[in-house]
Each structure stands twice: as C-alpha cells, then as structure tokens.
Amino acid sequence: MRRMNTGLIKLLLAAGFLLAAPVQASAAKIVVDAGHGGSDPGAVGVNGLYEKNVNISVARKLRDLLTEQGYDVTLTRDSDDYISLSDRVAMTNKEKPDLFVSVHANSHTNANASGSLVLYYDKDFPQASYPSSEEMAALTPQSKRLASLVQQYMVAKTGFADNGLVPSAAYVIRMGQVPSILVETAFLSNASDAARLADDSVRQKLADGIAKGVAAYLPLTLPGGFSDIAGHWARDAIVRLKEKGLVEGDGGAYRPDKPMTRAEWLTIADRLFSFGDKLKTPSGTTGQTTVTGQVYQDLPKSHWAYGTFQNAIRLGYISGYEDGSLRPDQPVTRSEVAVLLERMTDGSAQGSWTKTADFADVPATYWAAGSIYRLKQKGIMNGVTDKTFAPAKNMTRAEMAAMVDRLLAQNDKAGRAVQTDGSGKPAAVPNTGKPANR
Ligand SMILES: [Zn+2]
C-alpha cells in the first residue's frame, strides 16, 4: 500500500482506535474426543484392529502434543468406556472449549477405499432428518476452516491419500456450540491403511498433523499480537492489515465485533485513498485542510479526526445530516460504507447497476441499492447471508477489516495501487469462498 507511515498509527492511537482496555485472555481450550469405546469397538480392521483403540491412542498423543504447546486439553474419554454421543456433546458444551476434535478411523465395503478425510457440519448441505444446533449452523465457516487446516497438515505429515473435506450430519459435529470436526484418519477396511494404523509411529504422525492444523487455526500467539481474534472469522484479514500497518495493537485487543465509528472509517479510508493527494490542484498546490462555511457543532477543531473530516467534506464524500450534525463518533452503517467507498474509488456512486444478489432487505428503491449491488458484484462487499445484506446494521471492525482486505487483494491482483484519481475500478476477481462479510 502506498502512503503508509507512522502518522496513521499516531492518529489511531489518539483516536482510541487501539483500545487499551484490558481484555480477559483465556487459555485456548480444546476438547478431544476418541470415537467409540467400551462395548462399541467401532470399525474392525482387516487386520483385526479395533477402531476404538486406534482412536484413543491418537487422541492421547494429540492431547499430549497440544498440552506441551500450552493448550488446555480435555478428553471425552481416557479409558475404554462406552460414552453416548449426547453425553460427549454435553460434556463438551460444559467445558466451553474453543474447538472440538473427534478422532475416528474409517471403514468401507470397498476395500480399495483409503486415505484421510475430515467431516464438519455445513449449513449449505443440511439434512432434513438431522437438524443441527443453531450455533453449529452459524459456525459453518469456522468448522470448515478448522477441517481444512487439519486435513492439510495431517495428509502432509502422514502421506495418507487426501480425500478432502466432507459435509456431514454426524451427531458430535452437528449438535455442539463450538467449531467442530470429525477426523477420519484412514481406512481400517484397507489393508495398507490398516497396517499403518497399527503402527505407533504413524499414529504419532497423525496426532502431530492434527495438532499442527489446530495450532494453525487457533494459534497461541498471533502475528498481529491481538488477544481477542484467535478463531475469529476475520482473523486472517485483521492480521494482514496489521502487517500492512493499517491497524495496530500494543499487546492489546482488536475488538473485532465492536462497531466502527464514522471517524474511524474515514481515517482508514484516508490511508487507502490519500485525501490530501486528491485535494492537490493540477498546479501542485496543496488543498487546504479546513473548509470555510459550514461549521459542525459536533466536530470541534480539537476532534482527533477534524482534518480528515474536512478533507472528506471538501472532496464531496460526506456532508452533514439534516440537523446540521456530522456525528463523527456515531457507528457507521454498512450502507454508508458502501456509498462512501464507491465515492472514493469511482468518484461517484451513481453508475448503472443490476441486482447482482438476492438481498431481500435491499429493494431496488433502497437509497444505497446501487452501491451495494455494484460492490457485491465486484466481490468487495458480501451479504451477512446469501439473502440478506443488513444495510442499516452498524459495520463492525471485523467487517471493515475483511472488506479492506478484499479491496487490497483485488488491487494487488491487478498489480497496482488502489486508484486515487477516480480513473479506474478495482479489478473483479472470482469469489474465493471466503467467509461472508459479517
Ligand atoms: Zn468411528
């Protein structure tokens, strides 16, 4: 990004953007579930191996590895006992962990089936007879991300065939309240897999791979240094913005779910689009940072974002409300962000548009409909679901981070900096399947 300097950091510090309030840091807690047990052996291998024994062996190794790294780990069973599926979920809900990993081994009537896969509950593949908990449906992106990381590391570590992820309505990953996966390590019905599952060093590799996936999903220390974004859906975007110097923390919190104020949003936008540069006249004289005329009672010169607001007003990005206020410290809504972003990138927010999504709450007559559907088409803003955009909802700091991250990614892809002169538009890229903007 161009125009990156410590000025922003100071400004953000002055703004209280970097929240200094202490945040309760809780140890990362994980529940590991060894499938089957006691009277329930699970699958029985072609070599006579019982699934329940493979499962608890890998689960214990996984617990030991994660505990060594500083995670707080609980096993649903640490003995050869039968535990019902509902008891496993009840135990997990009581523990309130950050995530849940169930360890199993697979079996298939086709003896050629081999390799690893990871199951997770996906709200886009519901099974009518097996409804999930409300929490689990909402946690689809988190569970999927965890599943993907675990599968990736497990396969890399063991060399088992990569069968990818499978949306599933298995009870333990459908009824809980935290991101949950069920790992199918390999096939006991396959001679080669079964022989490897009997090997203690292979079980160790499985545990190691799963642990690495868990740690990638829920790192104990983050590059961003924020204490409150582990496991958050916008974590990667926030970390990338941190690395670019767009947001800062001093061992503190990011507060991803806090609404972003109009002043905070304009400050970020100023960093991206360099209001001061845009105000430069062709002859090279710099535009003034104050405007004469309209005075906003709620924007005194002492306000930390005074200069940014004045520049934004001069550029025509914002104007006051009908009552003569500017409301710098009021949360900014998703619609306002859409319209402002378009003004800053395209110079206007008035182009033609078509309904590029099925947002029931953004009818054609809605004042910001054009901006919302154009930005949706460009892949810069998403709905909170496929069917709703929540236009009047306050934009959270996490949503802002995700949106700016997409904007920067598109500009990186286009091999140029964010347009600062209104002469072009960010290039559209295909939907990457990243979490919706919420
Ligand atoms: Zn099983």
Residues whose N, C-alpha, C, O or C-beta is under 5 A from the ligand:
A	BS01	ZN	G35 G42 H104 A105
